[in-house]
Structures are given as structure tokens and as C-alpha cells.
Amino acid sequence: MHRQNPKVTKALMVRMAAMVSAGGKSDLNWGIVLAYRLLEALMASIFHLAEAKRWQAVMSRRQLYYPPTFDQDGLTHTAPTVEALVTVVNQFYQQLAGPWLVLMMDPEHLIDLGVDLRVEAASEVGDQGHHYLGSEEVLFPHIYGGISAEMVLREDPMPQAASGQFEAPDLKLV
């Protein structure tokens, strides 16, 4: 089930500031200011695109899922919104056929699980040496590790047209 908690606790703000500070800035005050700016994104869900067959195979063995670019990037990319996810996957994955899944996660739940989650500027994906237009204006949640079944609130098919173009999935709450 998807849960959104509009109540912001002081402990969560401190954890958010630490995540931001771990992302390259050592000034805790700067981290707290930026944490407030990131609050809306962090209190909502985050999203990861996974190859359906790869995800299902790893989950059937009860192992951690690592995306194909993990060894090169050292992190698991996620997006702060479905719209950002669609933009990113249309930049990098149109030429790859699915099926694909959207994994929805709650940042607060991930933090409670002890996941190393950091909100940072866009980083390169695999061997792609560029970002999508406008990515410098978006901060992305990055998971420094794999994804377990316990971390995922829900998984949904990611629609992909025959042309390779991805569309936003229907993520109505159930």
C-alpha cells in the first residue's frame, strides 16, 4: 500500500539534512535549508524502472535487485516523480524492449529500513555521458545499494509503445 505522511518529524528533517550533507556538502546548515526545499519530494514516493524479467527472477530467489548499471554507477537510480522517471527512461531506454516495471518506494520507509538514500544532482546512467535537458533543475534520490522486496510498496507495468516511447503508468491508489 502507498502511504504518504504529511507530518514532518524533527528526526526526519535531521536525517534528510544528513543525506544532503553526505551528498557532497559539509555545511549542516546548508543541508537543513536544502532539506526543506526537498521535503515535498522526499515525503512522496520515489520510482525506479526495472526490467520485469530481471526483477521477477531476483525476487523469486529472495535476493537484492541491482540494475544493470549498478557496477558502473555504484548506485541505483530513482526518480522523484513519475514524470521525471518517464523523461529519464525516454532518454536512455527507448531502444530497449520490455516488459518493464515501475517500482514505487516511500523514502521515509527506506530511511527507517536503514537504506543509504541520498538526494543529489543527476548523475550519469551507465555509459551515457550526458543527462536529459533540464536535469540540472531536478534533484534525484539515489539508493547506494540494491532493492529488496521489503523496500517496494508496489510494482506496476511501465507502458512502452512499439516505437520504444514510454508513457506514464496509471498509478491510481488501490
C-alpha distance (Angstrom), angle and dihedral (degrees) to the residues before:
residue distance angle dihedral
M1 . . .
H2 3.78 . .
R3 3.77 113.4 .
Q4 3.75 129.0 -173.2
N5 3.76 119.6 -168.4
P6 3.79 112.3 -160.8
K7 3.80 91.6 -173.2
V8 3.77 111.7 95.9
T9 3.76 115.0 -154.3
K10 3.77 124.5 -153.9
A11 3.82 88.9 -123.2
L12 3.80 90.7 56.4
M13 3.81 91.1 49.6
V14 3.81 90.4 51.9
R15 3.81 90.6 49.0
M16 3.80 90.2 48.3
A17 3.80 90.9 50.6
A18 3.80 89.7 49.9
M19 3.82 90.7 50.7
V20 3.78 90.8 51.0
S21 3.80 91.7 44.8
A22 3.81 89.9 50.2
G23 3.79 87.2 55.4
G24 3.80 92.2 74.2
K25 3.80 108.0 -69.8
S26 3.78 118.6 99.9
D27 3.80 97.5 -170.8
L28 3.81 105.2 101.8
N29 3.82 92.2 -163.0
W30 3.80 89.6 55.9
G31 3.80 88.0 48.5
I32 3.80 92.3 53.2
V33 3.80 92.2 49.3
L34 3.78 91.2 49.6
A35 3.80 90.7 44.3
Y36 3.80 89.3 61.2
R37 3.80 89.0 51.3
L38 3.80 89.6 51.1
L39 3.79 95.2 44.1
E40 3.78 96.7 99.7
A41 3.79 93.1 50.9
L42 3.78 93.0 45.2
M43 3.78 95.2 49.7
A44 3.80 91.5 53.0
S45 3.77 126.7 64.2
I46 3.78 126.0 -77.9
F47 3.80 124.8 -143.6
H48 3.80 138.3 -143.0
L49 3.80 128.5 -172.1
A50 3.81 112.9 -135.3
E51 3.78 132.3 -178.4
A52 3.81 101.5 -111.2
K53 3.81 96.4 -138.0
R54 3.80 93.1 46.8
W55 3.83 92.6 47.5
Q56 3.81 93.6 47.2
A57 3.82 93.1 46.6
V58 3.81 92.7 51.0
M59 3.81 92.6 44.7
S60 3.82 91.6 50.4
R61 3.83 87.5 57.9
R62 3.84 90.8 45.6
Q63 3.80 91.8 -123.4
L64 3.78 134.0 134.7
Y65 3.78 116.2 -86.5
Y66 3.81 116.7 -129.0
P67 3.81 119.7 -175.6
P68 3.81 117.6 -123.4
T69 3.83 90.6 -105.2
F70 3.82 95.3 52.6
D71 3.80 97.6 97.9
Q72 3.79 91.4 51.3
D73 3.84 97.6 39.4
G74 3.80 100.2 34.3
L75 3.79 90.5 -139.4
T76 3.78 144.6 64.7
H77 3.79 111.6 -112.4
T78 3.80 119.3 -135.1
A79 3.78 132.2 172.3
P80 3.81 128.0 -129.7
T81 3.82 93.2 -136.4
V82 3.79 138.8 19.3
E83 3.80 88.5 -115.3
A84 3.82 91.6 56.1
L85 3.82 90.0 46.9
V86 3.82 91.7 53.1
T87 3.81 91.1 48.7
V88 3.80 92.4 49.6
V89 3.80 96.7 45.2
N90 3.80 91.4 47.4
Q91 3.80 87.2 54.7
F92 3.81 96.7 49.1
Y93 3.82 111.9 18.3
Q94 3.82 110.6 37.3
Q95 3.80 91.5 104.7
L96 3.83 91.6 55.8
A97 3.79 119.0 81.5
G98 3.80 120.0 -135.7
P99 2.85 160.8 173.5
W100 3.80 93.0 -152.6
L101 3.78 134.9 -177.3
V102 3.79 131.6 -150.6
L103 3.79 110.1 -139.1
M104 3.80 112.3 -154.9
M105 3.80 118.7 -155.1
D106 3.80 135.5 176.6
P107 3.83 112.4 -130.3
E108 3.81 92.9 -149.5
H109 3.82 90.0 53.0
L110 3.81 90.2 48.9
I111 3.80 91.1 51.4
D112 3.82 89.9 48.9
L113 3.82 88.1 53.5
G114 3.81 90.2 53.0
V115 3.80 95.0 -111.0
D116 3.82 114.9 163.3
L117 3.81 96.8 -120.4
R118 3.80 118.8 169.4
V119 3.78 130.4 179.6
E120 3.79 108.9 -140.7
A121 3.76 145.5 150.6
A122 3.79 116.0 -75.0
S123 3.78 113.4 -73.2
E124 3.78 130.5 -159.5
V125 3.79 118.0 -84.0
G126 3.79 113.2 -134.6
D127 3.78 111.4 -55.5
Q128 3.81 94.0 -17.3
G129 3.80 107.5 119.6
H130 3.80 96.3 -161.6
H131 3.78 143.7 51.5
Y132 3.77 131.2 -133.6
L133 3.79 119.7 -86.9
G134 3.80 108.4 -83.3
S135 3.81 96.3 18.9
E136 3.79 90.4 121.5
E137 3.82 87.2 69.3
V138 3.81 94.3 55.2
L139 3.79 128.5 71.7
F140 3.79 115.1 -147.6
P141 3.79 130.8 -150.9
H142 3.82 110.3 -125.6
I143 3.80 123.6 -165.9
Y144 3.80 111.9 -147.7
G145 3.77 94.5 -149.6
G146 3.77 140.2 21.2
I147 3.79 132.0 -56.5
S148 3.81 122.3 -105.7
A149 3.80 126.4 -162.3
E150 3.82 87.7 -111.8
M151 3.82 90.1 62.4
V152 3.81 95.6 55.1
L153 3.79 120.1 84.6
R154 3.77 93.8 -172.1
E155 3.77 143.2 -17.4
D156 3.78 124.4 -141.8
P157 3.81 134.4 179.9
M158 3.82 114.0 -96.2
P159 3.82 108.3 -137.7
Q160 3.80 114.7 -128.0
A161 3.81 122.8 -178.5
A162 3.81 122.2 -138.2
S163 3.82 87.1 -102.1
G164 3.80 89.0 61.4
Q165 3.81 93.7 -109.4
F166 3.81 113.2 140.8
E167 3.78 122.7 -139.3
A168 3.78 130.2 -159.0
P169 3.79 110.7 -88.7
D170 3.79 121.6 -125.5
L171 3.79 101.9 -105.3
K172 3.78 99.7 174.1
L173 3.76 111.4 162.3
V174 3.79 113.6 -106.1
